[in-house]
Amino acid sequence: MICTAFFPGQGAQHPGMGQSLYENSAAAREVFDCASDIVGYSVSELCFHSEKEELSRTVNSQIAIFTCSMAGLAALRERGMQIDACAGFSLGEYTALAASGVLSLSDAIRLVQRRGELMQQAADSTDGCMAAVLGLDDATVEQICAQAEGIVLPVNYNCDGQLVVAGAREAVNAVAAACKEAGARRAVPLAVSGAFHTPMMAPAAAQLREFAQSLTFHAPEVPLYTNITGERLDVDSYPEYLERHMVSPVRWKHLALNLMADGHKNALEIGVGKTLTGFARRISRELTCRAVETMEDVIAVTE
């Protein structure tokens, strides 16, 4: 059994996430236990029993989502699944780095923990936010952002008719209102705590680069497609790449189309939620994606 692996980003977290995998897969349980040992607290307790507000804090949601995705992949591999390519949305690209062999599980856990801490600090020290604009073409949203006062940028190119903007709260609110005036159906605030993938994350990105220099990186064992360009990842310096990744847009629509062009048309969204599965339906009818969140999902796709 072979599939392309998609890994979700921040925003899909919910209490109870990953518990089915933990209780029914020894391989998944090992991932949770490894994460808990490294971060110094129980990640399973965080995922299974935290209140939604606490789980949604960046410092918590990033390690929780990463751990659930890696646990899902471990459960799939335990039942014979192999991956022929991978990609992750924003935070999910860190899961892809581990899934593809660029990072060991332990180093990836350390990196994600540090990323969550740094981005939480950045979010707490600035008044930033994100909003998904629905029902406008990319060019119109880009133009509205370019004409706005303050920091506000298009940051997540999700699929046709859905582009996320981020920046200073006042500027994002102004752009959201202008987009609705221009014909957008909605402008939906996202359940994240900062202006991710904007220059407001630059200090955190620089500190992450410094931290990443202490880790060991390898060439990917399977093709890994990058958020920054949507193309296959090929970098000389991973620490510098990760710095750029934190302040660059996520070009998911372009990434998915490039995957398809290279023959990868059947994917599993491994981890939490069905966000990427929904994007796939809107990007192309030829791209199939199925969400794998529980042990029941794992069994269903590996039987």
C-alpha positions as CSV (number, residue, x, y, z in Angstrom):
1,M,0.0,0.0,0.0
2,I,1.4,3.4,-1.1
3,C,0.0,6.9,-0.7
4,T,1.0,10.5,-0.8
5,A,0.9,12.0,2.7
6,F,-0.6,15.4,3.6
7,F,-0.1,16.8,7.1
8,P,-2.4,19.5,8.5
9,G,-1.4,22.8,10.1
10,Q,-2.6,24.7,13.1
11,G,-6.3,25.4,13.6
12,A,-7.8,21.9,13.5
13,Q,-7.0,21.0,17.1
14,H,-9.7,19.8,19.4
15,P,-9.9,18.0,22.8
16,G,-9.6,14.2,22.5
17,M,-7.4,14.4,19.4
18,G,-5.2,11.4,18.9
19,Q,-6.7,9.3,21.7
20,S,-8.1,6.6,19.4
21,L,-4.6,6.1,17.9
22,Y,-2.9,6.1,21.3
23,E,-5.2,3.5,22.7
24,N,-5.1,1.1,19.7
25,S,-1.7,1.3,18.1
26,A,1.6,0.5,19.8
27,A,3.5,2.5,17.2
28,A,1.3,5.6,17.7
29,R,1.7,5.3,21.5
30,E,5.5,5.3,21.1
31,V,5.3,8.6,19.3
32,F,3.2,10.2,22.1
33,D,5.6,8.8,24.7
34,C,8.6,10.1,22.8
35,A,7.1,13.5,22.5
36,S,6.3,13.6,26.2
37,D,9.8,12.5,27.2
38,I,11.3,15.3,25.1
39,V,9.0,18.2,25.9
40,G,8.9,17.4,29.6
41,Y,5.1,17.0,30.1
42,S,2.4,14.6,29.0
43,V,1.5,15.4,25.4
44,S,-1.2,12.7,25.6
45,E,-2.8,14.5,28.5
46,L,-2.6,17.8,26.6
47,C,-4.3,16.3,23.5
48,F,-6.9,14.2,25.3
49,H,-8.0,16.3,28.3
50,S,-7.2,20.0,27.7
51,E,-9.9,22.6,27.3
52,K,-10.2,23.9,23.7
53,E,-8.9,27.3,24.7
54,E,-5.7,25.9,26.2
55,L,-5.2,23.5,23.4
56,S,-5.5,26.4,20.9
57,R,-2.6,28.3,22.3
58,T,0.2,28.1,19.7
59,V,2.7,26.8,22.2
60,N,0.3,23.8,22.8
61,S,-1.4,23.3,19.5
62,Q,1.8,22.9,17.4
63,I,3.3,20.1,19.4
64,A,-0.2,18.5,19.8
65,I,-0.9,18.5,16.0
66,F,2.5,17.4,15.1
67,T,2.4,14.5,17.5
68,C,-1.0,13.4,16.3
69,S,0.1,13.5,12.7
70,M,3.2,11.5,13.4
71,A,1.2,9.0,15.5
72,G,-1.2,8.6,12.6
73,L,1.7,7.9,10.2
74,A,3.2,5.4,12.6
75,A,-0.1,3.6,12.9
76,L,-0.4,3.5,9.1
77,R,3.2,2.2,8.7
78,E,2.6,-0.4,11.4
79,R,-0.1,-1.8,9.1
80,G,2.1,-1.7,6.0
81,M,1.4,1.7,4.5
82,Q,4.3,3.4,2.6
83,I,4.5,7.0,1.4
84,D,5.7,8.0,-2.1
85,A,5.7,11.8,-1.5
86,C,4.7,14.2,1.3
87,A,3.7,17.8,2.0
88,G,2.4,19.6,5.0
89,F,0.5,22.9,5.4
90,S,2.5,25.4,7.4
91,L,3.3,23.6,10.7
92,G,2.5,20.4,8.7
93,E,5.6,20.8,6.7
94,Y,7.6,20.1,9.9
95,T,5.7,16.8,10.1
96,A,6.7,16.2,6.4
97,L,10.3,16.8,7.3
98,A,10.1,14.0,9.9
99,A,8.0,11.7,7.7
100,S,10.5,12.0,4.8
101,G,13.6,11.4,6.9
102,V,15.0,14.9,6.8
103,L,14.8,15.0,10.6
104,S,14.7,12.3,13.2
105,L,11.5,12.1,15.3
106,S,13.3,13.4,18.3
107,D,14.9,16.3,16.5
108,A,11.6,17.2,14.9
109,I,9.9,17.2,18.3
110,R,12.5,19.6,19.7
111,L,12.2,21.8,16.6
112,V,8.4,22.0,16.8
113,Q,8.4,22.6,20.5
114,R,10.8,25.6,20.0
115,R,8.8,26.9,17.0
116,G,5.6,26.9,19.1
117,E,7.3,28.7,22.0
118,L,8.8,31.4,19.7
119,M,5.6,31.9,17.7
120,Q,3.6,32.1,21.0
121,Q,6.0,34.8,22.2
122,A,5.7,36.7,18.9
123,A,1.9,36.5,19.0
124,D,1.8,37.7,22.7
125,S,4.0,40.7,21.9
126,T,2.0,41.9,18.8
127,D,-1.6,42.4,18.0
128,G,-1.9,40.2,14.9
129,C,-4.5,37.9,13.4
130,M,-5.5,36.0,10.3
131,A,-8.7,35.8,8.3
132,A,-9.8,33.6,5.4
133,V,-11.4,35.5,2.5
134,L,-13.9,33.4,0.7
135,G,-15.3,34.0,-2.8
136,L,-12.8,36.4,-4.3
137,D,-10.0,35.7,-6.8
138,D,-6.4,35.9,-5.6
139,A,-5.5,39.0,-7.7
140,T,-8.4,41.0,-6.1
141,V,-7.4,40.1,-2.6
142,E,-3.7,40.8,-3.4
143,Q,-4.6,44.3,-4.7
144,I,-6.7,45.1,-1.7
145,C,-3.9,44.1,0.6
146,A,-1.4,46.2,-1.4
147,Q,-3.5,49.3,-1.0
148,A,-4.2,48.9,2.7
149,E,-2.5,50.8,5.4
150,G,-0.4,48.8,7.9
151,I,0.9,45.3,7.8
152,V,-1.5,42.9,6.0
153,L,-0.5,40.3,3.4
154,P,-1.9,37.3,1.5
155,V,-0.4,34.3,3.3
156,N,-2.3,31.1,2.6
157,Y,-3.2,30.3,-1.0
158,N,-5.5,27.4,-0.1
159,C,-7.6,26.8,-3.2
160,D,-9.6,28.8,-5.8
161,G,-11.8,31.3,-3.9
162,Q,-10.0,31.0,-0.6
163,L,-7.1,33.1,0.3
164,V,-6.0,33.8,3.9
165,V,-4.7,37.3,4.9
166,A,-2.7,38.1,8.0
167,G,-1.1,41.0,9.7
168,A,-1.8,43.7,12.2
169,R,-5.4,43.3,13.5
170,E,-6.6,46.8,12.4
171,A,-5.2,46.3,8.9
172,V,-6.7,42.8,8.6
173,N,-10.1,44.0,9.7
174,A,-9.9,46.8,7.2
175,V,-9.0,44.4,4.4
176,A,-11.7,41.9,5.4
177,A,-14.3,44.7,5.1
178,A,-12.9,45.9,1.8
179,C,-13.0,42.3,0.4
180,K,-16.6,42.0,1.4
181,E,-17.4,45.2,-0.3
182,A,-15.6,43.8,-3.4
183,G,-17.9,40.8,-3.5
184,A,-16.3,38.3,-1.1
185,R,-18.9,35.9,0.4
186,R,-17.3,36.0,3.8
187,A,-14.1,36.9,5.7
188,V,-13.7,34.4,8.5
189,P,-11.3,34.9,11.5
190,L,-9.0,31.9,12.0
191,A,-8.5,30.1,15.3
192,V,-4.8,31.1,15.6
193,S,-3.1,33.6,17.9
194,G,-0.9,35.6,15.6
195,A,-0.1,37.0,12.2
196,F,1.7,33.9,10.9
197,H,3.7,33.9,7.7
198,T,4.2,37.7,7.9
199,P,7.1,39.9,8.8
200,M,5.6,40.1,12.3
201,M,7.1,36.7,12.8
202,A,10.6,37.8,11.7
203,P,12.2,37.9,15.2
204,A,10.9,34.4,16.0
205,A,12.1,33.1,12.6
206,A,15.6,34.4,13.2
207,Q,15.7,32.6,16.6
208,L,14.3,29.4,15.1
209,R,17.2,29.5,12.5
210,E,19.7,29.7,15.4
211,F,18.1,26.8,17.2
212,A,17.9,24.7,14.0
213,Q,21.6,24.9,13.6
214,S,22.0,22.5,16.5
215,L,20.0,19.8,14.7
216,T,21.0,17.2,12.1
217,F,19.3,17.4,8.7
218,H,19.4,14.7,5.9
219,A,18.2,14.6,2.3
220,P,14.6,13.6,1.9
221,E,14.0,9.9,1.4
222,V,10.9,10.6,-0.6
223,P,9.9,13.8,-2.6
224,L,8.9,16.6,-0.2
225,Y,7.0,19.6,-1.6
226,T,7.6,23.0,-0.1
227,N,5.1,25.6,1.0
228,I,7.3,28.4,-0.2
229,T,7.3,27.7,-3.9
230,G,5.0,24.7,-4.2
231,E,7.8,22.7,-5.8
232,R,10.0,19.8,-4.6
233,L,12.2,20.8,-1.7
234,D,15.8,21.3,-2.6
235,V,17.8,23.5,-0.2
236,D,21.4,24.0,0.8
237,S,20.7,25.2,4.4
238,Y,17.7,23.9,6.3
239,P,18.1,26.4,9.2
240,E,17.9,29.3,6.7
241,Y,15.1,27.7,4.9
242,L,13.0,27.3,8.1
243,E,13.6,31.0,8.9
244,R,12.2,31.9,5.4
245,H,9.4,29.4,5.8
246,M,8.0,31.1,8.9
247,V,7.6,34.5,7.1
248,S,6.6,33.3,3.6
249,P,3.2,32.5,2.2
250,V,1.9,29.0,2.0
251,R,1.3,28.2,-1.6
252,W,-0.8,25.1,-1.1
253,K,-2.8,25.3,-4.3
254,H,0.4,25.5,-6.4
255,L,1.9,22.7,-4.3
256,A,-1.0,20.4,-4.9
257,L,-1.0,21.1,-8.7
258,N,2.7,20.3,-8.8
259,L,2.2,17.1,-7.0
260,M,-0.5,16.1,-9.4
261,A,1.7,17.0,-12.4
262,D,4.3,14.6,-11.0
263,G,1.8,11.8,-10.8
264,H,0.8,12.0,-7.1
265,K,-3.0,12.1,-7.2
266,N,-4.1,10.0,-4.3
267,A,-3.4,11.4,-0.8
268,L,-4.2,10.8,2.8
269,E,-4.6,13.8,5.2
270,I,-2.9,12.3,8.3
271,G,-3.5,13.9,11.7
272,V,-6.4,16.1,12.7
273,G,-9.3,17.4,10.8
274,K,-10.3,17.5,7.1
275,T,-9.1,20.9,6.0
276,L,-6.7,19.6,3.3
277,T,-9.2,17.1,2.1
278,G,-11.6,20.0,1.6
279,F,-9.0,22.0,-0.3
280,A,-8.3,19.0,-2.5
281,R,-11.9,18.8,-3.7
282,R,-11.7,22.4,-4.7
283,I,-8.3,22.3,-6.4
284,S,-9.0,19.4,-8.8
285,R,-11.4,16.6,-9.3
286,E,-8.5,14.4,-10.2
287,L,-6.9,14.9,-6.7
288,T,-8.4,12.5,-4.2
289,C,-7.7,13.0,-0.5
290,R,-9.1,11.0,2.5
291,A,-8.7,12.2,6.1
292,V,-7.1,9.7,8.6
293,E,-7.6,10.9,12.2
294,T,-8.7,7.8,14.2
295,M,-7.7,4.2,14.4
296,E,-10.9,3.3,12.6
297,D,-9.7,5.5,9.7
298,V,-6.3,3.8,9.7
299,I,-7.9,0.4,9.5
300,A,-10.3,1.5,6.8
301,V,-7.5,2.7,4.4
302,T,-5.2,-0.3,5.1
303,E,-7.6,-3.2,4.7
